[in-house]
Amino acid sequence: MKQKKQLYFILTNENLFHPKYLAGILKRLDEKEYKIVGITQIIEKRKSPSNYFMNQLSLWGILGFLSIGCLSIIKKILEITSIDKTSSIKLIADENKIKYLKVNNVNDKLHLNHLKKKKPDIIISSCGQIFKKELLSLPKVACINRHSALLPKYGGVLPIFWAMYNNEKSFGVSIHYMVEKVDQGNVIFQKKISFDHQKSLFTNYVIAFQESIQATIKSLDNLNKNKIIKKFSPNNKQYFSYPKSADIYKFKKKHKVFSLDDLKLLPLFFKDWT
């Protein structure tokens, strides 16, 4: 009997996009080929919560900040009451009898020891923490990462923001090998999406995460075939940090961050993304 490849997910602490991403993968994953043996959620300690909220308000504006904030609160209530079993990473893990763990630091020794016991073939990441060498070398096959950009361009933070800022004609999703340098691994699968510059930053992130589900599934097929669709090459748009206030101001003069039309998308977060 063919042995299933063991998958382990490491996801960020965010209750809108990532639960839908994980739930979508679980529905599409070939259970004859793969088994999810665990999920870690990264709970980062923010140095200054007040600065974080001010940055979010600056980026999303009042309408976006309040809409996203209210949606997050509703999702949290649904998680606490267990009304919606897909409202959080933990509920999805519990519903599917998958071991769930919360950590502050992905490279913590206790976390690494936990992963070693799970013996994953593939670690799938969608989080902002940098994997150090010991973690990268832990799975039998590879650590791979989901990123909302057409790598090797737009590595780093808020890639869709920067792609829109620079008036690119397209954006996308890349699943790539993880290496010690951030977002510089070879790309296993990539989905290109044409920009409609009438759409907002929020809408484009919804599109990216919806596409990320099938992209991850297809990347596993390519991984089995040792298929690389794009090798990393240095370029002048390979890494971006969080935008400064001046960058956000300039962005908003040309593009939408969150609009009234985006309110129509909010019910999507209570439906399956399949």
C-alpha positions in Angstrom: 0.0 0.0 0.0 1.3 3.4 -1.0 2.3 5.6 1.9 0.6 8.9 2.2 2.8 12.1 2.2 2.5 13.9 5.5 1.7 17.6 5.3 2.1 20.1 8.1 0.7 23.7 7.9 2.2 26.8 9.5 -0.2 29.7 9.3 -0.4 33.2 10.6 -2.9 34.4 13.3 -5.5 36.0 11.0 -9.2 34.9 11.0 -10.5 36.1 7.7 -8.4 34.8 4.8 -6.4 31.9 6.3 -9.4 29.8 7.6 -11.0 29.9 4.1 -7.6 29.0 2.5 -7.2 26.0 4.8 -10.8 24.8 4.6 -10.6 25.0 0.8 -7.4 22.9 0.7 -9.0 20.3 3.0 -11.9 20.0 0.5 -9.7 19.6 -2.5 -6.8 17.6 -1.1 -6.5 14.0 -2.4 -6.8 11.9 0.8 -5.3 8.9 -0.9 -2.1 10.8 -1.5 -1.8 13.2 1.5 -2.5 13.4 5.2 -2.4 16.6 7.3 -0.6 15.7 10.5 -0.6 19.0 12.2 -1.2 22.8 12.1 0.7 25.5 13.9 -0.7 29.0 14.2 1.7 31.8 14.8 0.5 34.2 17.5 2.9 37.1 17.3 3.4 39.4 20.2 3.2 43.0 19.0 5.6 45.4 20.5 3.0 48.2 20.4 -0.6 47.2 19.7 -1.6 50.8 19.5 0.9 51.4 16.7 -0.4 48.3 14.9 -4.0 49.6 15.0 -2.9 53.0 13.8 -1.0 51.5 10.9 -4.1 49.4 10.0 -6.3 52.5 10.2 -3.8 54.5 8.0 -3.7 51.7 5.4 -7.4 50.7 5.2 -9.1 54.0 6.0 -12.0 54.4 8.3 -14.5 52.4 6.2 -12.1 49.5 5.6 -10.8 49.5 9.2 -14.3 49.4 10.7 -15.6 46.8 8.1 -12.6 44.5 8.5 -12.6 45.0 12.3 -16.4 44.2 12.6 -16.0 41.2 10.3 -13.1 39.9 12.5 -15.2 40.3 15.7 -18.1 38.5 14.2 -15.8 35.6 13.1 -14.4 35.5 16.6 -17.9 35.2 18.1 -18.7 32.4 15.7 -15.5 30.7 16.8 -16.2 31.1 20.5 -19.8 29.8 20.1 -18.7 27.1 17.5 -21.6 28.1 15.2 -19.4 28.2 12.2 -16.8 25.3 12.1 -14.7 27.1 9.5 -14.5 30.4 11.3 -11.0 29.8 12.7 -7.9 27.6 12.1 -8.4 25.9 15.4 -12.1 24.9 14.8 -11.1 23.6 11.4 -8.3 21.5 13.0 -10.6 20.2 15.7 -13.4 19.4 13.2 -10.9 17.4 11.1 -9.1 15.8 14.1 -5.8 17.5 13.2 -3.3 18.3 16.0 -3.3 22.1 16.5 -0.6 24.2 18.2 -0.2 27.9 19.0 3.3 29.3 19.2 4.9 32.8 19.3 8.1 31.9 17.5 8.2 29.4 14.6 11.9 28.6 15.4 11.4 28.0 19.1 13.1 24.7 20.2 9.9 23.3 21.7 8.1 23.9 18.4 10.9 22.3 16.4 10.8 19.2 18.7 7.1 19.0 18.1 7.6 19.1 14.4 10.3 16.4 14.5 7.9 14.1 16.3 5.3 14.7 13.5 7.9 13.7 10.8 6.3 15.8 8.0 7.3 15.2 4.4 6.2 18.8 3.4 5.7 21.9 5.5 3.3 24.4 3.9 3.7 28.0 5.2 1.6 31.1 4.9 3.0 33.3 7.6 5.3 36.3 8.0 8.0 34.7 10.2 11.4 33.8 8.8 12.2 30.1 8.9 15.8 29.5 10.1 18.1 26.7 8.8 17.1 24.0 11.3 13.4 24.4 10.5 14.0 24.5 6.7 15.9 21.3 6.9 13.4 19.4 9.0 10.8 18.0 6.5 11.8 15.1 4.3 10.9 16.8 1.1 10.7 20.6 1.5 9.3 23.7 3.2 7.1 25.6 0.7 5.4 28.9 1.1 2.3 30.7 -0.3 2.9 34.3 -1.4 0.6 36.8 -3.0 2.9 37.9 -5.8 4.5 36.8 -9.1 7.9 36.0 -7.6 10.7 36.7 -7.9 9.2 40.2 -8.0 7.4 41.6 -4.9 8.8 39.5 -2.1 8.2 40.8 1.4 5.3 42.7 2.9 2.0 43.6 1.3 3.0 42.5 -2.2 -0.3 43.4 -3.9 -0.1 46.9 -2.5 3.3 47.4 -4.1 2.3 45.8 -7.4 -0.7 48.2 -7.6 1.5 51.1 -6.4 3.9 50.4 -9.3 1.0 50.1 -11.8 1.8 46.5 -12.8 -0.4 44.9 -15.4 -0.8 41.7 -13.3 -0.3 40.2 -9.9 -0.7 36.7 -8.7 0.1 33.8 -6.3 3.3 31.9 -6.1 4.1 28.7 -4.2 7.8 28.4 -3.8 10.6 26.5 -2.1 11.6 28.2 1.1 15.3 29.1 1.5 17.2 31.1 4.1 16.7 34.3 2.2 13.1 35.5 2.3 11.0 34.8 -0.8 14.0 33.8 -2.9 13.3 30.1 -3.4 12.5 28.6 -6.8 8.8 28.8 -7.8 6.9 25.5 -7.9 3.6 26.9 -9.1 2.3 30.3 -10.1 -1.1 31.8 -11.0 -1.1 35.0 -12.9 -4.0 37.4 -12.5 -4.7 40.5 -14.6 -5.1 43.7 -12.7 -8.4 45.5 -13.0 -7.3 48.8 -11.5 -10.9 49.7 -10.7 -10.8 47.0 -8.0 -9.5 47.7 -4.6 -6.6 46.4 -2.6 -9.0 44.4 -0.4 -10.7 42.8 -3.5 -7.4 41.8 -5.0 -6.4 40.1 -1.7 -9.7 38.2 -1.7 -9.0 37.0 -5.3 -5.4 36.1 -4.4 -6.5 33.9 -1.5 -9.2 32.2 -3.5 -6.7 31.4 -6.2 -4.2 30.2 -3.5 -6.3 27.1 -2.7 -5.9 25.5 -6.2 -2.4 26.9 -6.5 -1.3 25.0 -3.4 -3.0 21.8 -4.6 -1.2 22.1 -8.0 2.1 22.9 -6.4 2.0 19.5 -4.6 1.6 17.8 -7.9 4.6 19.8 -9.3 6.6 19.0 -6.2 6.0 15.3 -6.7 7.3 15.7 -10.3 10.3 17.9 -9.1 8.9 20.5 -11.5 10.2 24.1 -11.1 8.4 26.7 -13.2 10.6 29.7 -12.4 14.0 30.1 -10.9 14.8 33.0 -8.6 16.8 35.8 -10.3 17.8 39.0 -8.5 15.8 42.1 -9.6 15.2 45.6 -8.5 11.6 44.7 -7.3 12.5 41.6 -5.3 11.7 42.8 -1.8 9.4 45.4 -0.2 8.8 46.4 3.4 5.6 47.8 5.0 4.7 51.0 3.2 5.4 54.4 4.9 2.7 57.0 5.3 3.9 58.8 2.2 3.6 55.6 0.2 0.0 55.0 1.4 -1.0 58.6 0.6 0.4 58.3 -2.9 -1.3 54.9 -3.4 -4.7 56.3 -2.4 -4.4 59.1 -5.0 -4.5 56.5 -7.8 -6.0 53.4 -6.3 -8.8 52.2 -4.0 -7.8 50.5 -0.7 -11.3 49.6 0.4 -14.5 50.9 -1.2 -18.3 50.6 -0.7 -18.3 47.9 -3.3 -16.1 45.8 -1.0 -19.0 45.6 1.5 -20.6 43.2 -1.0 -17.7 40.8 -0.6 -18.0 40.4 3.2 -20.6 37.6 3.0 -18.0 35.6 1.1 -16.3 35.1 4.5 -19.3 33.0 5.7 -19.3 30.7 2.6 -17.0 28.0 1.2 -14.2 29.1 -1.1 -14.3 26.0 -3.3 
